[in-house]
Amino acid sequence: MLTLIHAPQSRSSGVIQLLDELGSLDQVAVQTVTVRRLRSGTGAADPANPHPEGKVPLLIHDGAMIRERNAIMLYLTELFPAAGMGIPPGDPQRGTFLSWLAYYGNVMEPVFIGQFVGITHPAYHDVFRGMAEVTATLQTAVERGPWLMGDRYTAVDLLISGVFAWAPDAVPDVPAIRDWVARCQARPSVARTQAFDTARTPA
Ligand SMILES: N[C@@H](CCC(=O)N[C@@H](CS)C(=O)NCC(=O)O)C(=O)O
């Protein structure tokens, strides 16, 4: 059995969108919880959330807990391969796909958060680099495009473009990146996910 611990309009919404793209949302029990909303300072960890830090998303598969969006997305693309949202082992593009998944969590998110909260420590920059490097990496991929993996829209487009849906001001002022974000946002799964979340948001 698959259960997704989800809070509407949060990082777990990307997992809902992925399940929609995979055509597998109906195979997952979605358990809605509350979380602390750091930006607004509202909300609280839900005692019903089994995540050890009270966060979302958390995927539970037959009792095994899978946390962190990039791991959850890899897991789901392998569990539901038919939609082609992942790149399977043996495919020559597998390494590039895994690199994007890891680069998002290991580098991009720290860079975005660092910029958002104004971290300017040189050691932080030495470890993660900064927006200039992230922008150049994205630009190189989407100029070749149309998607990060070339001609296939995959889970890495969904994962990485998601941050720009939350922070449109953070989209680099590079036409190829703006166009790629717009292409990602035009996926019908984006609107369906918003509707899914709206239906689960208390009035
Ligand atoms: N690195 C984690 C981050 C998860 C995360 O921070 N989720 C937020 C929701 S947007 C949360 O649950 N916050 C509640 C809290 O920090 O207590 C991932 O990408 O899955």
The ligand as an SDF file (V2000), in Angstrom:
LIG
                    3D

 20 19  0  0  0  0  0  0  0  0999 V2000
   14.2270   18.7350    1.7090 N   0  0  0  0  0  0  0  0  0  0  0  0
   12.8380   18.3790    1.9650 C   0  0  0  0  0  0  0  0  0  0  0  0
   12.1520   19.6200    2.5410 C   0  0  0  0  0  0  0  0  0  0  0  0
   10.7930   19.2900    3.0920 C   0  0  0  0  0  0  0  0  0  0  0  0
   10.1930   20.5220    3.7460 C   0  0  0  0  0  0  0  0  0  0  0  0
   10.9000   21.3670    4.3200 O   0  0  0  0  0  0  0  0  0  0  0  0
    8.8500   20.6290    3.6470 N   0  0  0  0  0  0  0  0  0  0  0  0
    8.1670   21.7310    4.2720 C   0  0  0  0  0  0  0  0  0  0  0  0
    6.8760   22.0350    3.5120 C   0  0  0  0  0  0  0  0  0  0  0  0
    7.1420   23.1220    2.1450 S   0  0  0  0  0  0  0  0  0  0  0  0
    7.7470   21.3400    5.6610 C   0  0  0  0  0  0  0  0  0  0  0  0
    7.2630   20.2380    5.8370 O   0  0  0  0  0  0  0  0  0  0  0  0
    7.9220   22.2340    6.6260 N   0  0  0  0  0  0  0  0  0  0  0  0
    7.4810   22.0090    7.9610 C   0  0  0  0  0  0  0  0  0  0  0  0
    8.5740   22.2290    8.9780 C   0  0  0  0  0  0  0  0  0  0  0  0
    9.6980   22.6240    8.5960 O   0  0  0  0  0  0  0  0  0  0  0  0
    8.3000   22.0020   10.1530 O   0  0  0  0  0  0  0  0  0  0  0  0
   12.1700   17.9320    0.6690 C   0  0  0  0  0  0  0  0  0  0  0  0
   12.4340   18.5240   -0.3680 O   0  0  0  0  0  0  0  0  0  0  0  0
   11.3960   16.9560    0.6750 O   0  0  0  0  0  0  0  0  0  0  0  0
  1  2  1  0
  2  3  1  0
  2 18  1  0
  3  4  1  0
  4  5  1  0
  5  6  2  0
  5  7  1  0
  7  8  1  0
  8  9  1  0
  8 11  1  0
  9 10  1  0
 11 12  2  0
 11 13  1  0
 13 14  1  0
 14 15  1  0
 15 16  2  0
 15 17  1  0
 18 19  2  0
 18 20  1  0
M  END
$$$$
